[in-house]
Amino acid sequence: MSPLEDVVIVATIAGCMTGVGALPLLYTDRISHRVYDGSLGLAAGIMVGAAVFALVLPGLELGSPLEVVAGLLAGGGFLLAVNAVFPHLHLLFRGERVEGTKELDPADEFPTAEDGAVTEPLRDGGDDLRRAALVGGTVTIHNVPEGLAVGIAFASGETALGIAIATAIAVQNVPDGFAMAVPAVRAGVSAPRTLFYTTLSGGVPEPIAAAIGFSLVAVVSGLFPLAAGFAAGAMIAVVFRELIPSSHGHGYADTATAAFVVGFALMLVVDTVLAV
């Protein structure tokens, strides 16, 4: 195989790890409030850690602070603009059931887990669907500059660094996929479709961006700081606009906060151990 094919394969494997995060949803369609809030907190911490360690810091190394800041502001503004388009998305899903979603059983309105904890069924689909779309969009966006980083590293002869970056991306893509999958399943999207969509969110942009970065390393390396800042801004914005508020509304704010810290610390460890 050619070096370009190697890059595409490595980036595809790393990108498709978002689908792994959706696998638990194949076995259950109910998530307790504690688990849901904790998972959102964990994903939020990992997304912020990824924004800082995998995007902002590498962007500063390859460009000026002004470029990264401009990207951050543009990414945050983009996310807020997109959010303004989605608030009434649930209006499109009233009435007949959408293909690929699950019928809700009225008898499941207030199900309980074996330990007596109240679990939440698949309802309030509009807000969850919007949240899944926003998280999925930012996951997709942030894989673009990271894919570029993989391609640039391989094209520059830094194969070990390219593999390390791809490994770090694969690790962080798992909870990213879970953060996208939980609200999608809660909105009524079937588990197989959720798995498919979450896998595509990383499996498509990652190898395309890596191939571009590998083929146009001289041009793309100049754009990387702005692109990295843009992705980081979008990720941080969706964390504070969606994930954190959603994880603090059911009485498990401490669990969500602790999970956030764990997620951020995990990305710090990944960054240090893999020297990304």
N, C-alpha and C positions, 0 to 999 in steps of 0.2 A: 504493500500500500504506500501511497505517496504521503509526505508529511501533512499535506492539507487534509487528506482523508483521516489520518490519525487525529488531527485536531478536532475534526467534526465528530468523530466517534466519541472521543473523550468528553467533549462539550455536550453531546446528546445524552450520554449516560448521566452526567451531572445534572442536566436540566430535567430529565425525566424523574429525578428523585422527588419532585413535587408530588408525583402520584403516590409515592410511598406514604406520604402524610395522610392520604385519604383512605388507606386500607382499613383502619379501624372502623370506619363508617360502613364497611361492607357487612359488619357483624352486628351492628346496633344502630337504630335510628333515633334513639333517645339518649340525650346527654344530660346528666344532672347539672344543676346550676353551679355546683362547686367545681365539677370537672370542666364545664364550659367556660366559666370565668377564669379558672386556672390556665386552661389551654390558650385562651386569648391573651392572658398576661404573659405566658411563656413566649408565644409567637411575637407579641409586641416587643419584648426584651430582645429577642433574637433579631427582629427586623431593625430595631434601633442599633443594635450591635453591628449588624451587617452594614447598615448605612454608614456608620462611623469607621469601622475597621476595614471593610472591603471596598468602600466607595470613596468616602471623604479623604481618608489618609493617602490612599494610592493616587487620588486626584491631585492632592497637594504636592505629591512627589513628582508628578509629571507636568504640573502646570502651576499657575499662580493662584493665590487665595482669592483674587477677584473673580477668576474664571469659575472656581468651585462655588463661591458665594452666589454668583449670578445663576449658576445651575440650580443651587438649592432654592433660591427664591422662585425661579421659573417652575421647578418641580412641585413645590408647595402650592403655588398659585394654580398650576394645572390641576392638581388633585382637588382643590377647593372648587374650581370651575366645573370639573366633572361631577363632583358631589351635588352641585346645584342642578344638574340635569337629571339626577336620579331620585330625588326625594319622593316623587309620586309614581315611581315605577310600579308599585303594587296595584295601582289602578288598572294596569294592563292585565292583571292576573286574577281579577275578580270574576265570579260566575263560573263558567265551565273550567274544568281541570285542564291544565296545560299538558301537552304530550310530554311524557318522560317524567312526570311528577307523580307523587303518591296521593291516593285518596286519604283523607283524614277520617278517622273513626270517632264519632261523637262520644263514644264510651270511653275514649282515651283522654278526655279533657283534663283530668287531674290524676294521671297515673302516679304510682309510688314505686320506689325501688325496694329491694328486699330489706334494706336497712331503715325503711320508713321515710327516707328523704324524698321530697317531691321532685319529680322529673318533669321536663317540659316537652310536650309533643311537638309535632311539626305544625306550627301555626304562626301567625304573624309573619307570613311568608314574604310580604312586600319589603319590610325592613331588612330581613335576613338576606333576601335576594339582592337588594341594593348593596348590603355590606359585602356579600360574597363577590359581587361584581367589582367593587372598589378594591378589595384586597387582591382579587385575582388580577385586576389591571395593574396594580403596583408591583405585584410579584412578576408579572410579565415584563413590565418596564425595567425593573431593576436587573433582570437577567440579561438585558441588552448590553449595558456597559461591562458587566462581569464577563459576558461572553467575549466582548472586545478585549478585555484584559487577558483572557486565556489565549486568544489568537495572537495578540501582540507578544506575549511571553514566548510562545512557541516560535514565532517568526524571528524573534531576536536571539534565538539560540538558547533561551533559558527554559529548557524542557522541564527540569525539576520544578522550577517556579510555576510553570504552566499547570503541571499536574497537581501541585499543592493548591493553587487557586481553584482548580476544578474540584478538588476534594473538599475544600472549604465550602464551595458553592453547593455541592451535593449534600453536605451535612446540614446547612442552613435551609436548604430547599424542603427538607422533610417537614419541619414545623410550619414553614410557609404554606405548604400544601394543606396541612391540617387546618390552619387558620382560614383558608379559603373553603375547605370542604365542610366544616361544621355549619356555618350559616347557610351554605347551599343545600345541605341535607335537611336542615331545619325549615328551609323555605319550601321543601317538598320535591326537590330535584332527586331523582332516583340515584342510589349509590353507584351503580355502574357508570351512569352519565357523569356523576361528580368525579369519579376516578379518571374518566377520560378527559374531562375538562381541566382538572388540576395537572394531569400529566402534560397536556398540551401547553399549559401556561409556562412551563419551563423547557419542555422538550422541543418546542419550535423556535423561540427566539434565541435560545442559548447557542445552538450550533450555527445558525445563520450569522449571528453577530461574531462568533469565533472565526468563521470562514472569512468574513469581511475584514476583521482585525488582522488575520494572518496574511491576507492577500494585499491589503492596503495599509501596511503597518506604518509607513511614514506619514500618511494623511490622517489615519484614525488616531494615532497616538497624540496628535495635536488637538483632536476633538474630545479625547477621553476625559479630561478634567471637567469640562462643561457637562458631558453626558453623565458622568459619575455623580456630579452635584445634583443634576436634575433627578436622577433616580433616587438619590438619598433624600432629597427634599420631598418627593412624592411619598416615600416610605414613612418618613417621620410624620408627615401630615396625616396619613391614613391611620397611623398608630394613635395619634392624639385626637383625631376627629372621630374615629370609629372604634378601635379596639379597646382603648382604655375606658371610655365612657360605657361601652357595652359590658365590660367586665366588672363594673362597680355598681350595678343596679340590682343585685340579688342578695346582698348581705354577705358576700364573700370577698370584699375589697382587700382584706389582708392576704387571702390566698392568692388573688390576682397580683397583688403588689410583690409578694414573695416570689411568685413565678416569673414576674418581669425581671427581677434582679437575677434570678437563676439563669434566665434566657440570655441576658446581657453578659453575665459572667461566662456562660458557655461559649459565646462568640469571642470573648476575650481569650479564652483558653484555645479555641480553634485557631485564632489568629496567631497566638504565640507559638503553639506547638507546630503548626504547619508553616510558620514563617511567611504568611501571605502578605 
